[in-house]
Structure formats: structure tokens, C-alpha cells
């Protein structure tokens, strides 16, 4: 297993700058942000332009990673593949295809995205639509030898009432996405606030995990007693402000990383564990983000066999 991080936490830095810093801090891999450059969207970045990616650019990226002895673990494009607007949905689906092509050019093994959801339709209706939407994406991934991975993020901010906006938030739904030919980008933090033990949840499915994101979470049960699991309902001006939990870097939250990594090893996982830095305490400035990544490295490095 190798330790890396998702580059989206450095939206204003070049991939060259990020790679040099990552290697200097002892990281071994990068999950590269590949969102289209559509403006200032939180937790997104464009460190690889998949829609215009060429063999020449692939050679440049490959040489960059070789120079710093880094592994390119995944291309990250997490958006709503079931967007209710047909034009927007098509654009998202097409960008996933572009990411798959770019991954194949670089030898990157995975591309990460969301299932998503049309919030105006039932879960059952969304599942039927997803089966049609993802069929050509999975077929293309198979042709290229790339695995299409789905993160189990709840994406509650995509639903007007804070309900799950990405249909991959539970083991029940994981079994469904596996039946479509998709794999899991496993992030334990999302399971904790849903009331699911991440260690017990992932144990039966490690052979379907093609990538792992390392993010921690801090919960405040006394506030959950006021808001309930969906979070704030009155005066929720920010759709992401649930009011009773927040993400943290590994080591500053409630995930038992020792047990979790042991279960991954036991199940045969030998890929990359990629820190996804969305910690509001260690965010806000680039130096604080760097400190957060150092904390994550200090927490996880002793648990990962080199």
C-alpha cells in the first residue's frame, strides 16, 4: 500500500509544484484533480485537463511522476452523473469519458466519480436511470483497462433537504454498483455520520475496492440530538452546513485507522490510500493545508507497510 493525497486541496498550484512538495514530505502517490475549469467551485481543481489531453501531455505527466518517484493513483472528477438537467448530465458523462481516455494515456489505473442523483425522482427511478447512464462508461473503461470507481460520499448538499445526493452511501448500494461493473473508492468518514461502522462495512467488499480515500470526521452528538441525522432544517443557508459534524484530517477525528488499515491488508488491498483534505480547521490558507497534510502523513505513515 502507498500513501498519497488528492491534489484538489491546492487549486492554485501547478501539478509540478504539488508533485515536488508531495515527494519532499514523504508522500508516494497523487490522486490528480481533473475537473473541467468552470470557475471557483469548492473542493475541485484542474491539475489535468482531460478534455484536451494529448499523448505529449501524457508523456510529460509520466516523466514528472517518475522524476519524483510518485504513483499516479487516480484521476478525480466527482460530479453528478444523474444531473436533472439533460444538458448538464450529458456534459458530466462526456467528461468522465475524457478522464478515462486520459487515464489510459498515462497508465493511471482508476478514474473516480459519483453516481449522483436526480433529487426530483425516487431512489428506484434513479437506479434504473443509472443503469443506462453507466453502461457506456463502464464499457469504455473496460476497453481501456481502467477501473471506474465510485466514492461513497453522501453528497447531502446536492439534495434540497439534506438527504443523500449520491447513490453509493451504503453497502446495500455498493452491491448494486458492483453489479454494474463499477468499483469502490472507499472513504470511511462518510459512513461514520450515517451510523455505519466503516471497518465492519468494508470487510466483505475489500476485493471490490480499487482506491481508498483517507478522510476523518468529528461528530457532536449533542447537536445531532437537536437536528437529527439529516442536519439543520431551519435557516440552512449553506446546503453543506449540517450543523453536527465536520471533516478532519486523519488522526484528528473518530475513524480507527489502525483497525481499518489492518482490515484492508487482511482483505488483500495493495493500492493507494489517498488523503482527501477537507478539514476546516486546517484549511483556509495554503500553509494550514500543508500542515494538515503533514498531520495526516504522521498519523498514517506508521500504519502502512513500506
C-alpha positions as CSV (number, residue, x, y, z in Angstrom):
1,X,0.0,0.0,0.0
2,X,1.2,3.5,-0.8
3,X,0.3,6.8,0.9
4,X,-0.8,9.8,-1.3
5,X,-3.3,12.7,-1.4
6,X,-5.9,14.3,-3.6
7,X,-4.4,17.4,-5.3
8,X,-7.7,19.4,-5.1
9,X,-6.6,21.0,-1.8
10,X,-4.1,23.0,-3.8
11,X,-6.3,24.5,-6.5
12,X,-3.9,27.4,-7.3
13,X,-0.7,25.3,-7.6
14,X,0.6,23.5,-10.6
15,X,0.9,19.8,-10.8
16,X,4.7,20.2,-11.0
17,X,4.7,22.2,-7.7
18,X,2.4,19.8,-5.9
19,X,4.5,16.8,-7.0
20,X,7.7,18.3,-5.8
21,X,6.2,19.2,-2.4
22,X,4.5,15.8,-2.0
23,X,7.7,13.9,-2.6
24,X,9.6,16.2,-0.2
25,X,7.1,15.4,2.5
26,X,7.3,11.6,2.1
27,X,4.1,11.1,0.1
28,X,4.3,8.3,-2.5
29,X,1.3,9.0,-4.7
30,X,-1.1,11.6,-6.0
31,X,-4.8,11.4,-6.9
32,X,-4.9,14.2,-9.5
33,X,-7.9,16.6,-9.7
34,X,-9.3,16.6,-13.3
35,X,-12.5,18.7,-13.0
36,X,-13.1,21.0,-16.0
37,X,-12.1,24.5,-15.3
38,X,-15.5,26.0,-14.7
39,X,-14.7,28.6,-12.1
40,X,-14.3,28.7,-8.3
41,X,-16.1,25.6,-7.1
42,X,-15.2,24.3,-3.6
43,X,-13.1,21.2,-3.3
44,X,-12.4,21.0,-7.0
45,X,-9.3,21.8,-9.2
46,X,-8.0,21.3,-12.7
47,X,-4.5,19.8,-12.5
48,X,-5.0,17.7,-15.6
49,X,-7.2,19.0,-18.5
50,X,-8.8,15.7,-19.6
51,X,-10.9,17.2,-22.4
52,X,-7.8,18.3,-24.3
53,X,-5.3,15.8,-23.0
54,X,-2.8,14.6,-25.7
55,X,-0.1,11.8,-25.8
56,X,2.5,14.5,-25.5
57,X,1.0,15.8,-22.3
58,X,0.7,12.2,-21.0
59,X,4.4,11.8,-21.6
60,X,5.1,15.0,-19.6
61,X,3.0,13.8,-16.7
62,X,4.6,10.4,-16.7
63,X,8.1,11.9,-16.6
64,X,7.1,14.2,-13.8
65,X,5.9,11.4,-11.7
66,X,8.9,9.3,-12.4
67,X,11.2,12.2,-11.5
68,X,9.7,12.4,-8.1
69,X,9.2,8.6,-7.7
70,X,5.4,9.1,-7.3
71,X,2.5,6.9,-8.4
72,X,-0.5,8.4,-10.2
73,X,-3.3,6.6,-8.4
74,X,-6.4,8.1,-9.9
75,X,-8.0,10.9,-11.9
76,X,-10.6,12.6,-9.8
77,X,-13.8,14.0,-11.3
78,X,-16.6,13.8,-8.8
79,X,-19.8,15.2,-10.2
80,X,-23.4,14.3,-10.7
81,X,-23.8,11.8,-13.5
82,X,-27.6,11.8,-13.0
83,X,-28.0,15.6,-13.0
84,X,-31.6,16.5,-13.6
85,X,-30.7,18.9,-16.4
86,X,-30.2,16.7,-19.6
87,X,-27.5,19.1,-21.0
88,X,-25.6,19.2,-17.7
89,X,-25.9,15.4,-17.3
90,X,-24.5,14.8,-20.8
91,X,-21.6,17.2,-20.1
92,X,-20.7,15.3,-16.9
93,X,-20.9,11.9,-18.7
94,X,-18.7,13.1,-21.5
95,X,-16.1,14.4,-19.1
96,X,-16.0,11.1,-17.4
97,X,-15.2,9.5,-20.8
98,X,-12.5,12.1,-21.3
99,X,-11.0,11.2,-18.0
100,X,-11.0,7.6,-18.9
101,X,-9.1,8.3,-22.1
102,X,-6.6,10.5,-20.2
103,X,-6.1,7.8,-17.6
104,X,-5.3,5.2,-20.3
105,X,-2.7,7.5,-21.9
106,X,-0.9,7.8,-18.6
107,X,-1.3,4.3,-17.4
108,X,-3.4,5.5,-14.4
109,X,-5.4,2.6,-13.1
110,X,-8.6,4.3,-12.0
111,X,-10.9,7.3,-12.6
112,X,-13.2,8.4,-9.8
113,X,-16.6,9.9,-10.0
114,X,-20.1,9.9,-8.3
115,X,-23.3,8.1,-9.3
116,X,-25.2,11.2,-8.3
117,X,-28.9,11.6,-8.2
118,X,-31.9,13.4,-9.7
119,X,-33.4,14.8,-6.4
120,X,-36.8,15.0,-8.0
121,X,-37.0,11.3,-8.5
122,X,-37.1,8.3,-6.2
123,X,-34.2,6.1,-5.4
124,X,-35.6,3.3,-7.5
125,X,-36.1,5.6,-10.5
126,X,-32.6,6.9,-10.2
127,X,-31.2,3.4,-10.1
128,X,-32.9,2.5,-13.3
129,X,-31.5,5.6,-15.0
130,X,-28.0,5.0,-13.6
131,X,-28.0,1.5,-15.2
132,X,-28.5,3.1,-18.6
133,X,-26.1,6.0,-18.0
134,X,-23.2,4.0,-16.7
135,X,-23.4,1.2,-19.2
136,X,-21.4,3.0,-21.9
137,X,-19.0,4.5,-19.3
138,X,-18.2,1.0,-17.9
139,X,-17.8,-0.4,-21.4
140,X,-15.3,2.3,-22.3
141,X,-13.4,1.8,-19.1
142,X,-13.2,-1.9,-19.8
143,X,-11.9,-1.3,-23.3
144,X,-9.2,0.9,-21.9
145,X,-8.2,-1.3,-19.0
146,X,-9.2,1.4,-16.5
147,X,-11.4,0.9,-13.4
148,X,-14.2,3.4,-12.9
149,X,-14.5,3.9,-9.1
150,X,-17.4,5.5,-7.2
151,X,-16.8,7.3,-3.9
152,X,-19.3,6.6,-1.2
153,X,-19.7,10.2,-0.3
154,X,-23.3,11.0,0.7
155,X,-23.3,14.4,-1.1
156,X,-26.2,15.6,1.1
157,X,-25.6,19.2,-0.1
158,X,-27.0,18.2,-3.6
159,X,-30.4,17.4,-2.2
160,X,-32.6,20.4,-1.2
161,X,-33.4,18.8,2.2
162,X,-30.0,17.3,3.0
163,X,-30.8,13.7,2.0
164,X,-28.3,11.6,0.1
165,X,-27.4,13.1,-3.3
166,X,-25.1,10.3,-4.4
167,X,-26.5,6.7,-4.5
168,X,-23.4,5.0,-3.1
169,X,-23.6,5.7,0.6
170,X,-24.2,2.3,2.0
171,X,-23.1,-1.4,1.5
172,X,-26.5,-2.2,0.1
173,X,-25.9,0.3,-2.7
174,X,-22.3,-0.8,-3.1
175,X,-23.6,-4.3,-4.1
176,X,-25.7,-2.6,-6.7
177,X,-22.9,-0.5,-8.2
178,X,-20.7,-3.6,-8.3
179,X,-23.3,-5.3,-10.4
180,X,-23.0,-2.5,-12.9
181,X,-19.2,-3.1,-13.3
182,X,-18.2,-0.2,-11.1
183,X,-15.7,-0.3,-8.2
184,X,-15.5,1.5,-4.9
185,X,-13.3,4.4,-3.9
186,X,-13.7,3.8,-0.2
187,X,-13.8,6.8,2.2
188,X,-14.6,5.8,5.8
189,X,-15.6,9.3,7.0
190,X,-19.0,9.3,5.3
191,X,-20.1,6.1,6.9
192,X,-19.4,7.4,10.5
193,X,-22.1,10.1,10.4
194,X,-24.5,7.7,8.7
195,X,-24.3,5.4,11.7
196,X,-22.3,2.7,9.9
197,X,-19.1,1.2,11.2
198,X,-16.6,1.6,8.4
199,X,-14.5,-1.3,9.4
200,X,-17.4,-3.8,9.5
201,X,-18.9,-2.3,6.4
202,X,-15.8,-2.6,4.2
203,X,-14.6,-6.0,5.4
204,X,-16.8,-8.1,3.0
205,X,-16.1,-5.9,0.0
206,X,-12.3,-5.3,0.0
207,X,-11.9,-7.1,-3.3
208,X,-14.2,-4.5,-4.9
209,X,-12.1,-1.6,-3.5
210,X,-9.9,-0.2,-6.2
211,X,-8.9,3.0,-4.4
212,X,-9.1,4.4,-0.9
213,X,-9.5,8.0,0.3
214,X,-8.4,8.8,3.8
215,X,-10.6,11.4,5.5
216,X,-11.6,11.6,9.1
217,X,-14.7,13.1,10.8
218,X,-15.6,14.7,14.1
219,X,-19.1,14.4,15.4
220,X,-21.1,16.4,18.0
221,X,-23.8,14.1,19.3
222,X,-25.4,16.8,21.5
223,X,-26.1,18.8,18.3
224,X,-27.3,15.7,16.5
225,X,-29.9,15.4,19.2
226,X,-31.2,18.7,18.1
227,X,-31.0,18.4,14.3
228,X,-31.2,14.6,13.6
229,X,-29.1,12.8,11.1
230,X,-30.1,15.0,8.0
231,X,-28.8,18.1,9.8
232,X,-30.2,21.6,10.1
233,X,-33.6,22.1,8.5
234,X,-34.5,25.7,9.6
235,X,-32.3,28.5,8.3
236,X,-29.8,26.2,6.5
237,X,-28.4,28.9,4.1
238,X,-25.4,26.7,3.3
239,X,-26.5,23.3,1.9
240,X,-23.3,21.7,3.3
241,X,-23.8,23.0,6.9
242,X,-25.3,20.0,8.6
243,X,-24.6,21.5,12.0
244,X,-23.4,18.4,13.9
245,X,-20.3,17.0,12.3
246,X,-17.3,18.2,10.3
247,X,-14.5,16.6,8.3
248,X,-11.0,16.3,9.8
249,X,-7.6,15.1,8.5
250,X,-6.7,11.6,9.6
251,X,-5.8,11.5,13.3
252,X,-8.0,14.3,14.4
253,X,-11.3,12.5,14.2
254,X,-13.1,9.3,15.1
255,X,-12.0,6.8,12.4
256,X,-10.0,3.9,13.8
257,X,-7.2,3.9,11.2
258,X,-5.3,1.1,12.9
259,X,-8.2,-1.3,12.6
260,X,-9.3,0.0,9.1
261,X,-5.9,-0.4,7.5
262,X,-5.5,-3.8,9.1
263,X,-8.8,-4.9,7.5
264,X,-7.7,-3.6,4.1
265,X,-4.4,-5.5,4.4
266,X,-6.2,-8.6,5.5
267,X,-8.6,-8.4,2.5
268,X,-5.6,-8.1,0.1
269,X,-5.8,-4.4,-0.8
270,X,-2.4,-3.2,-2.0
271,X,-3.3,0.1,-3.8
272,X,-3.1,3.7,-2.7
273,X,-4.5,5.4,0.4
274,X,-5.1,9.0,-0.7
275,X,-5.7,11.7,1.9
276,X,-8.6,13.9,0.9
277,X,-8.1,17.2,2.8
278,X,-11.4,18.9,3.6
279,X,-10.6,19.8,7.2
280,X,-12.0,23.3,8.0
281,X,-9.6,23.7,11.0
282,X,-6.5,23.1,8.9
283,X,-7.8,24.9,5.8
284,X,-8.3,28.5,4.7
285,X,-4.6,29.1,3.8
286,X,-2.1,27.1,1.9
287,X,0.2,26.8,4.8
288,X,-2.5,25.4,7.0
289,X,-3.4,22.9,4.3
290,X,0.2,21.8,4.2
291,X,0.2,21.4,8.0
292,X,-3.0,19.3,7.7
293,X,-1.3,17.0,5.2
294,X,1.7,16.7,7.4
295,X,-0.6,15.6,10.3
296,X,-2.3,13.1,8.1
297,X,1.1,11.7,7.0
298,X,2.3,11.5,10.6
299,X,-0.9,9.6,11.5
300,X,-1.0,7.1,8.6
301,X,2.7,6.5,7.7
302,X,3.4,4.2,10.7
303,X,0.4,2.0,9.8
304,X,1.3,1.4,6.2
305,X,4.0,-1.2,5.3
306,X,6.7,0.3,3.0
